[in-house]
């Protein structure tokens, strides 16, 4: 009596069917191996070495396991499943897709069914049993195939994890301070089959934005998280279309590009990119979007040397201390225009959108406040640093007030 209640077809086969198949296993194995070699191009070679042993073991274990399941369906597949996981893993190691292995499974199922069905007919098996036997063979092959797909996927994931680990190690080595020898970086690059370009730069972004940004960048970039910051090695940043790709990748996220240079210049590029990212986070640079460090060097100098610039400001801007806040701001604006335009009243008027006569009056006030300091190059340089820092501070304060008003609005 055939039991069809179980999911797997072999549960319904009479146990004596196993006894009919078992004496044929050696002959069936040989025929399957011959057919695979003839019909699957990737396997059309002598079954020698580890490759041959793997194929022979796979075919032999499959047949033995099938007979065992017919004899005792509750025994399960046990350790035999590992053979087919490993076959899938082996295909990835050989650089092949699963197409060849899946073809070999189909060939094996066809040959096995032809031989086993002939044996069954000779033994006078009931047609219903033969039908169920065919179903069992092909269902069983599907199980083996699924095992190999799983093994292939596992091996892929392990390879990707290993590549990510090696890419992380490579990036950390490439941006290390003090710089390491280029040959050491190139050796690490060979482990992931990455060819360092002639020109390269480091990108910095928030760690949580790294995945979204990296997915939008061209092939050849490497990315990881270093010290809680997203780090990307970006080849040929000045090449055609590269800036557009960076702008698209950033969207509304902060993304800072360090200076371009050779492989050995990456530590400096990374250091400046991180500095620019920190400046974006504090408002010293735009808070979102793509920024090139080389476009903001003066702002970064003020950002990084803030304490020193504040000390300079305390000395050089002391003559403005006694003015009213409104007058102080007016004189600061005029003094910055004065040092930037060399005291040229016409150019200052154009920059400040004021009448030249108004500017001349203000220059007279400046001279009364600062005396001959405005004509000293060193003093003018320090004064410009102090005034630029003050302008940046006013911008940050404005941003803070705006944020406070938004918070108050939300609270209301």
C-alpha positions as CSV (number, residue, x, y, z in Angstrom):
1,X,0.0,0.0,0.0
2,X,1.4,3.3,-1.1
3,X,1.4,6.1,1.6
4,X,1.0,9.5,-0.1
5,X,0.4,11.4,3.1
6,X,4.1,12.5,3.5
7,X,5.5,15.5,1.6
8,X,8.5,13.8,0.1
9,X,7.5,11.2,-2.5
10,X,10.0,8.6,-1.2
11,X,8.0,8.3,2.0
12,X,5.3,6.5,0.0
13,X,7.6,3.9,-1.7
14,X,7.7,0.3,-0.5
15,X,10.9,-0.4,1.3
16,X,11.7,-3.4,-1.0
17,X,12.3,-1.0,-3.9
18,X,15.6,-0.1,-2.2
19,X,16.7,-3.7,-2.5
20,X,16.0,-3.7,-6.2
21,X,18.0,-0.5,-6.8
22,X,21.0,-1.2,-4.5
23,X,22.7,-3.9,-6.7
24,X,22.6,-1.4,-9.6
25,X,24.3,1.5,-7.9
26,X,27.8,1.0,-9.3
27,X,26.6,0.6,-12.8
28,X,24.3,3.6,-12.5
29,X,27.1,5.7,-11.1
30,X,29.4,4.9,-14.0
31,X,26.7,5.7,-16.6
32,X,25.9,9.0,-14.9
33,X,29.6,10.0,-14.9
34,X,29.9,9.2,-18.6
35,X,26.8,11.1,-19.5
36,X,27.9,14.2,-17.5
37,X,31.3,14.2,-19.2
38,X,29.6,14.0,-22.6
39,X,26.8,16.5,-22.1
40,X,28.1,19.1,-19.7
41,X,30.9,21.1,-21.4
42,X,32.4,22.4,-18.1
43,X,32.8,18.8,-16.9
44,X,34.1,17.4,-20.2
45,X,37.5,16.5,-18.9
46,X,39.1,13.5,-17.1
47,X,37.6,13.0,-13.6
48,X,41.0,13.4,-11.8
49,X,42.3,15.2,-8.8
50,X,40.0,17.0,-6.4
51,X,37.6,17.9,-9.2
52,X,37.1,14.3,-10.2
53,X,36.9,13.1,-6.6
54,X,34.2,15.7,-5.9
55,X,32.0,14.7,-8.9
56,X,32.4,11.0,-8.2
57,X,31.6,11.4,-4.5
58,X,28.6,13.6,-5.3
59,X,27.1,11.0,-7.7
60,X,27.8,8.0,-5.5
61,X,26.6,9.7,-2.3
62,X,23.4,10.8,-4.0
63,X,22.5,7.3,-5.1
64,X,23.4,5.7,-1.8
65,X,21.4,8.4,0.1
66,X,18.4,7.9,-2.1
67,X,18.3,4.2,-1.5
68,X,18.7,4.8,2.3
69,X,15.8,7.2,2.3
70,X,13.5,4.6,0.5
71,X,14.5,2.0,3.0
72,X,14.0,4.3,6.0
73,X,12.4,7.7,5.1
74,X,12.7,8.9,8.7
75,X,16.5,8.5,8.7
76,X,16.9,11.9,7.1
77,X,19.8,13.0,4.9
78,X,22.2,13.7,7.7
79,X,25.8,14.4,6.9
80,X,25.3,13.6,3.2
81,X,23.8,17.1,2.7
82,X,27.2,18.6,3.3
83,X,28.5,17.0,0.1
84,X,26.1,19.1,-2.0
85,X,26.7,22.3,-0.1
86,X,30.4,21.8,-0.8
87,X,29.7,21.1,-4.5
88,X,28.0,24.5,-4.7
89,X,30.9,26.2,-2.9
90,X,33.4,24.5,-5.2
91,X,31.7,26.0,-8.3
92,X,32.2,29.5,-6.9
93,X,35.8,28.7,-6.1
94,X,36.3,27.5,-9.7
95,X,34.9,30.8,-11.0
96,X,31.8,29.2,-12.5
97,X,28.1,29.9,-12.2
98,X,25.8,27.1,-11.0
99,X,24.6,26.4,-14.6
100,X,27.0,23.5,-15.1
101,X,26.2,21.8,-11.8
102,X,22.5,22.2,-12.3
103,X,22.9,20.6,-15.8
104,X,24.8,17.8,-14.2
105,X,22.0,17.2,-11.7
106,X,19.5,17.1,-14.6
107,X,21.6,14.6,-16.6
108,X,22.1,12.5,-13.5
109,X,18.3,12.4,-12.7
110,X,17.5,11.4,-16.3
111,X,20.1,8.6,-16.4
112,X,19.1,7.3,-12.9
113,X,15.4,7.2,-13.8
114,X,16.1,5.4,-17.0
115,X,18.1,2.7,-15.3
116,X,16.0,2.4,-12.2
117,X,12.7,2.3,-14.1
118,X,14.0,-0.5,-16.3
119,X,15.0,-2.4,-13.2
120,X,11.5,-1.8,-11.7
121,X,9.7,-3.0,-14.8
122,X,11.8,-6.2,-14.9
123,X,10.9,-6.8,-11.3
124,X,7.2,-6.3,-12.1
125,X,6.7,-3.2,-10.0
126,X,3.1,-1.8,-10.1
127,X,2.8,1.3,-12.5
128,X,1.7,3.4,-9.5
129,X,4.9,2.6,-7.7
130,X,6.9,3.4,-10.8
131,X,5.1,6.7,-11.1
132,X,5.9,7.6,-7.5
133,X,9.5,6.4,-8.0
134,X,9.9,8.9,-10.9
135,X,8.4,11.6,-8.7
136,X,10.8,10.7,-5.8
137,X,13.9,10.8,-8.0
138,X,13.2,14.2,-9.4
139,X,12.1,15.6,-6.1
140,X,15.3,14.3,-4.6
141,X,17.4,15.9,-7.3
142,X,15.7,19.2,-6.5
143,X,16.8,18.8,-2.9
144,X,20.4,18.3,-3.9
145,X,20.2,21.2,-6.3
146,X,18.8,23.4,-3.5
147,X,21.7,22.4,-1.2
148,X,24.2,23.4,-3.8
149,X,22.5,26.7,-4.4
150,X,22.7,27.3,-0.6
151,X,26.4,26.3,-0.6
152,X,27.1,28.7,-3.5
153,X,25.4,31.5,-1.7
154,X,27.3,30.8,1.5
155,X,30.6,30.9,-0.3
156,X,29.6,34.1,-2.0
157,X,28.7,35.7,1.3
158,X,32.0,34.6,2.8
159,X,34.0,35.9,-0.2
160,X,32.2,39.2,0.1
161,X,32.9,39.4,3.8
162,X,36.5,38.6,3.2
163,X,36.8,41.2,0.5
164,X,35.1,43.8,2.7
165,X,37.6,42.9,5.5
166,X,40.6,43.2,3.1
167,X,39.2,46.4,1.6
168,X,38.9,47.8,5.1
169,X,42.5,46.8,5.9
170,X,43.7,48.3,2.6
171,X,41.9,51.7,3.2
172,X,43.1,51.9,6.8
173,X,46.7,51.2,5.5
174,X,46.4,53.7,2.7
175,X,45.3,56.7,4.9
176,X,47.5,55.8,7.9
177,X,49.6,58.5,9.5
178,X,52.6,58.5,9.1
179,X,52.3,57.2,5.5
180,X,53.4,53.7,4.8
181,X,55.4,52.6,1.8
182,X,53.4,52.6,-1.5
183,X,54.6,49.0,-2.1
184,X,52.7,47.9,1.1
185,X,49.5,49.5,-0.1
186,X,49.9,48.0,-3.5
187,X,50.4,44.5,-2.0
188,X,47.2,44.9,0.0
189,X,45.4,46.1,-3.1
190,X,46.4,42.9,-5.0
191,X,44.6,40.8,-2.4
192,X,41.3,42.3,-3.6
193,X,42.3,42.6,-7.3
194,X,42.1,46.4,-7.0
195,X,44.5,48.5,-9.1
196,X,45.5,51.8,-7.5
197,X,44.9,54.7,-9.9
198,X,47.6,57.3,-10.7
199,X,45.4,60.0,-9.1
200,X,43.1,59.5,-6.1
201,X,41.5,61.3,-3.2
202,X,39.7,60.5,0.0
203,X,36.1,61.2,0.7
204,X,34.6,61.7,4.1
205,X,30.9,61.3,5.1
206,X,28.8,60.4,8.1
207,X,29.1,56.6,8.8
208,X,25.3,56.2,8.5
209,X,25.4,57.7,5.0
210,X,28.2,55.6,3.7
211,X,26.1,52.8,2.2
212,X,23.7,55.1,0.3
213,X,26.6,57.3,-1.0
214,X,28.9,54.4,-2.0
215,X,26.1,52.7,-4.0
216,X,25.8,55.8,-6.2
217,X,29.5,56.1,-7.0
218,X,31.3,54.7,-10.1
219,X,33.0,51.3,-10.0
220,X,36.5,51.3,-8.6
221,X,35.8,53.1,-5.4
222,X,36.5,51.5,-2.1
223,X,34.6,52.3,1.1
224,X,34.6,51.4,4.8
225,X,34.1,53.0,8.2
226,X,37.2,54.4,10.0
227,X,36.9,55.9,13.5
228,X,33.1,56.3,13.2
229,X,33.5,58.1,9.9
230,X,32.7,56.9,6.4
231,X,35.9,56.8,4.3
232,X,35.9,56.3,0.5
233,X,38.9,56.1,-1.8
234,X,37.8,57.8,-5.0
235,X,39.9,57.3,-8.2
236,X,40.6,60.1,-10.7
237,X,38.4,62.8,-8.9
238,X,39.2,65.4,-11.5
239,X,38.2,63.2,-14.5
240,X,35.3,63.9,-16.8
241,X,31.9,63.6,-15.1
242,X,33.4,62.8,-11.7
243,X,32.2,65.9,-9.9
244,X,28.7,65.3,-11.2
245,X,28.7,61.8,-9.9
246,X,29.8,63.1,-6.4
247,X,27.1,65.7,-6.4
248,X,24.5,63.0,-7.3
249,X,25.8,60.7,-4.6
250,X,25.7,63.3,-1.9
251,X,22.2,64.6,-2.6
252,X,21.4,66.3,0.8
253,X,24.1,64.5,2.8
254,X,27.4,66.1,3.7
255,X,30.3,64.7,1.6
256,X,33.8,66.2,1.7
257,X,36.5,65.4,-0.9
258,X,40.1,65.8,0.1
259,X,42.9,67.0,-2.3
260,X,43.8,64.9,-5.3
261,X,47.2,63.3,-5.4
262,X,49.2,60.1,-5.7
263,X,48.6,57.0,-3.5
264,X,51.1,58.3,-0.9
265,X,49.2,61.5,-0.6
266,X,46.0,59.8,0.7
267,X,46.8,60.3,4.4
268,X,46.8,64.1,4.0
269,X,43.7,63.9,1.7
270,X,41.8,61.9,4.3
271,X,42.9,64.2,7.2
272,X,41.6,67.3,5.3
273,X,38.4,65.5,4.2
274,X,37.6,64.7,7.8
275,X,38.3,68.2,8.8
276,X,35.9,69.5,6.2
277,X,33.2,67.0,7.4
278,X,33.6,68.3,10.9
279,X,33.3,71.8,9.6
280,X,30.1,70.9,7.9
281,X,28.7,69.4,11.0
282,X,29.4,72.7,13.0
283,X,28.1,75.0,10.2
284,X,31.6,76.4,9.3
285,X,30.9,74.8,5.8
286,X,27.5,74.1,4.2
287,X,25.8,71.4,6.2
288,X,24.7,69.3,3.2
289,X,25.9,68.5,-0.3
290,X,29.3,67.8,-1.9
291,X,32.2,70.0,-0.9
292,X,35.8,70.1,-2.2
293,X,38.4,70.8,0.5
294,X,40.4,72.9,-2.0
295,X,37.5,75.3,-2.4
296,X,37.3,76.0,1.3
297,X,40.9,76.2,2.6
298,X,40.6,79.6,4.2
299,X,37.4,78.6,5.9
300,X,39.1,75.4,7.2
301,X,42.1,77.4,8.4
302,X,39.7,79.5,10.5
303,X,37.8,76.5,11.6
304,X,40.8,74.5,12.7
305,X,42.7,77.4,14.2
306,X,39.7,79.0,15.9
307,X,41.3,79.4,19.3
308,X,44.3,81.2,17.8
309,X,42.2,83.4,15.5
310,X,40.0,84.4,18.5
311,X,43.2,85.5,20.3
312,X,44.2,87.5,17.3
313,X,40.7,89.0,17.1
314,X,40.9,90.0,20.8
315,X,44.0,92.0,20.0
316,X,43.3,93.5,16.6
317,X,39.6,94.3,17.0
318,X,40.0,96.0,20.5
319,X,39.5,99.5,18.9
320,X,35.9,98.5,18.2
321,X,35.0,97.5,21.7
322,X,33.6,100.9,22.8
323,X,31.2,101.2,19.8
324,X,27.5,100.3,19.9
325,X,26.7,96.9,18.5
326,X,25.3,98.4,15.3
327,X,28.2,100.7,14.8
328,X,30.7,97.9,15.6
329,X,29.1,95.6,13.0
330,X,29.3,98.5,10.4
331,X,32.9,99.1,11.1
332,X,33.8,95.4,11.0
333,X,32.1,95.2,7.6
334,X,34.0,98.2,6.4
335,X,37.4,97.1,7.8
336,X,37.1,93.7,6.1
337,X,36.3,95.4,2.7
338,X,39.3,97.7,3.4
339,X,41.8,94.9,3.8
340,X,40.4,92.9,0.9
341,X,40.4,95.8,-1.6
342,X,43.5,97.6,-0.4
343,X,41.6,100.7,0.8
344,X,40.2,101.4,-2.7
345,X,37.0,103.3,-2.0
346,X,35.4,102.6,-5.3
347,X,35.9,98.9,-5.1
348,X,34.8,98.9,-1.5
349,X,31.6,100.7,-2.5
350,X,30.9,98.2,-5.2
351,X,31.4,95.3,-2.8
352,X,29.2,96.8,0.0
353,X,26.6,98.3,-2.4
354,X,27.2,101.8,-0.9
355,X,28.0,105.2,-2.3
356,X,31.8,105.9,-2.6
357,X,31.3,109.1,-0.5
358,X,29.8,106.9,2.3
359,X,32.8,104.6,2.1
360,X,35.3,107.5,2.3
361,X,33.6,108.7,5.4
362,X,33.8,105.2,6.9
363,X,37.5,104.9,5.9
364,X,38.1,108.2,7.9
365,X,36.4,106.6,10.9
366,X,38.5,103.4,10.5
367,X,41.7,105.5,10.4
368,X,40.7,107.3,13.6
369,X,40.0,103.9,15.3
370,X,43.0,101.9,14.0
371,X,45.6,104.6,13.2
372,X,48.4,103.4,10.9
373,X,47.7,99.7,11.7
374,X,45.7,99.5,8.5
375,X,48.8,100.2,6.4
376,X,50.9,97.5,8.0
377,X,50.9,94.2,6.0
378,X,51.2,91.9,9.0
379,X,48.5,93.7,10.9
380,X,46.2,93.8,7.9
381,X,46.6,90.0,7.5
382,X,45.7,89.3,11.1
383,X,42.9,91.8,10.9
384,X,41.4,90.0,7.9
385,X,41.6,86.6,9.8
386,X,39.9,88.2,12.8
387,X,37.2,89.8,10.7
388,X,36.5,86.6,8.6
389,X,36.3,84.6,11.9
390,X,33.8,87.2,13.2
391,X,31.7,86.9,10.1
392,X,31.7,83.1,10.4
393,X,30.6,83.4,14.0
394,X,27.8,85.7,13.0
395,X,26.6,83.2,10.4
396,X,26.7,80.4,13.0
397,X,24.8,82.5,15.5
398,X,22.2,83.3,12.9
399,X,21.8,79.6,12.2
400,X,21.4,78.9,15.9
401,X,18.8,81.6,16.2
402,X,17.0,80.2,13.3
403,X,17.1,76.8,14.8
404,X,15.8,78.2,18.1
405,X,12.9,79.9,16.4
406,X,12.0,76.7,14.6
407,X,12.1,74.9,17.9
408,X,9.9,77.6,19.5
409,X,7.5,77.4,16.6
410,X,7.3,73.6,16.9
411,X,6.8,73.9,20.7
412,X,4.1,76.5,20.2
